[in-house]
Amino acid sequence: MDYDFISALEAIARNKGLEQEVLYDALEAGLMAAGRRIFGENAIISSQVDLDEGRVLVWLTKKVVRRVKDHITEISQKDARYLAGNDVVIGDELDIEVDTSEFGRSAAQTAKQVVMQRIREAERDNIFEEFKHREGTLINGIVQGDSAGGIVIDLGRTDGIMPYSERIPREQYRKGDRIKAYVLEVRKTNRSPQIILSRRHPGLVEQLFAQEIPEVADGTVEIAAIARDAGFRTKVAVRSTDPNVDAVGTCVGLRGYRIQSVVRELDQERVDLVLWDKETLRFVKHAFNPVEVLRVEYDERGDRVMVVVSEEKLSVAIGKGGRNIKLASRLVGVRIDVRSPEQYEEEKAALSAQEEREEAVADLMELPGVGESTAINLFEAGFDGVETVAAATVDALSQAKGVGPKTAQKLLESAKKLLEEEGF
């Protein structure tokens, strides 16, 4: 072995992106394995790359003994002193250099296999670390074709896989196409690292914004939330950390150039820019831009937001298949209902009537012996409380379902008594 051999090793390291020390370690391990094949598994073998002389040294370590029983692991004191001088004593260990040129073909093959295995392992680890640090970022690649698991993408040093579930619906990929993808996950396997790519993940949109818009990259404009229906529509909520910077306008760019660059990369997927707001109702209103929101409020239970838009804009606000309202709900993080003014008033009126009914039934149930079903029957017969019962006649009360003359007389007396007790 000479300097040309060492130079060849260094060239391999550069081509594979490995540290030179990794190849030196691999070569040392390979020669030690070859030595054990020659001398046996009990042999104590060591090796080291000598960069000064441009060669690899291999030693067989033997223990100095009085009587040699194992010529592989032991050496007599006489022979040891011949090799290392008279200072050698019993019990010392002596490293004896092995002439690697005498390694046979089988040992050389063993060395080669170990070296190649170590290089492959080091290359796998190197690739894994390189791409693991790129999780959550964009990466460029070239489409290689389909496989059982998805689309194979050439990433340079290795291939990535884009599962069919992570592709944009209706987007076509041809061999040789250059694409940008989001590094979703990097998994270590017994073979090459598995790099999972996606063009469906919302992170793709966020990374494209950072790539196309300097203010997003430097943090002047922040992406507060993203809701995406890949291939169809995406809503992006943005906010500015600088009061002098218009977040939405900055992302749109002059004549829409910036946002159009993102849209083109997404194969013309529609992107809605929304001004983020910490106040939920204002945020909801912004989420429906450019549709004008006439009214926005929480429903009576407080777990939904009611949005009112004009009849003409109702279908636009809801979107095809409810897509727009679903995306708005996901963007803001609340459930949203959209109504026209007429629908809103009808629901309000129905709600008001329901509240009146519940209040009347509750009031009627204050009468002794009146349960919910009787109270409902009385309400449906036109009695909306204790006072109306007290002012009624027996004949009128008897018209209620399930109420006979005797029951009507008791109800009349009970209602009057109850009012007297309350001071009416």
Secondary structure as GFF3:
##gff-version 3
##sequence-region A 1 424
A	DSSP	alpha_helix	3	16	.	.	.	ID=ss1
A	DSSP	alpha_helix	20	39	.	.	.	ID=ss2
A	DSSP	beta_strand	44	50	.	.	.	ID=ss3
A	DSSP	beta_strand	55	65	.	.	.	ID=ss4
A	DSSP	beta_strand	74	76	.	.	.	ID=ss5
A	DSSP	alpha_helix	77	84	.	.	.	ID=ss6
A	DSSP	beta_strand	93	97	.	.	.	ID=ss7
A	DSSP	three_ten_helix	100	102	.	.	.	ID=ss8
A	DSSP	alpha_helix	105	132	.	.	.	ID=ss9
A	DSSP	beta_strand	138	146	.	.	.	ID=ss10
A	DSSP	beta_strand	150	154	.	.	.	ID=ss11
A	DSSP	beta_strand	159	163	.	.	.	ID=ss12
A	DSSP	three_ten_helix	164	166	.	.	.	ID=ss13
A	DSSP	beta_strand	178	187	.	.	.	ID=ss14
A	DSSP	beta_strand	194	198	.	.	.	ID=ss15
A	DSSP	alpha_helix	202	212	.	.	.	ID=ss16
A	DSSP	alpha_helix	214	217	.	.	.	ID=ss17
A	DSSP	beta_strand	221	229	.	.	.	ID=ss18
A	DSSP	beta_strand	233	240	.	.	.	ID=ss19
A	DSSP	alpha_helix	247	252	.	.	.	ID=ss20
A	DSSP	three_ten_helix	254	256	.	.	.	ID=ss21
A	DSSP	alpha_helix	257	265	.	.	.	ID=ss22
A	DSSP	beta_strand	270	275	.	.	.	ID=ss23
A	DSSP	alpha_helix	280	287	.	.	.	ID=ss24
A	DSSP	beta_strand	295	298	.	.	.	ID=ss25
A	DSSP	beta_strand	304	308	.	.	.	ID=ss26
A	DSSP	three_ten_helix	311	313	.	.	.	ID=ss27
A	DSSP	alpha_helix	314	318	.	.	.	ID=ss28
A	DSSP	three_ten_helix	320	322	.	.	.	ID=ss29
A	DSSP	alpha_helix	323	332	.	.	.	ID=ss30
A	DSSP	beta_strand	335	339	.	.	.	ID=ss31
A	DSSP	alpha_helix	341	364	.	.	.	ID=ss32
A	DSSP	alpha_helix	372	380	.	.	.	ID=ss33
A	DSSP	alpha_helix	386	390	.	.	.	ID=ss34
A	DSSP	alpha_helix	394	397	.	.	.	ID=ss35
A	DSSP	alpha_helix	405	421	.	.	.	ID=ss36
###
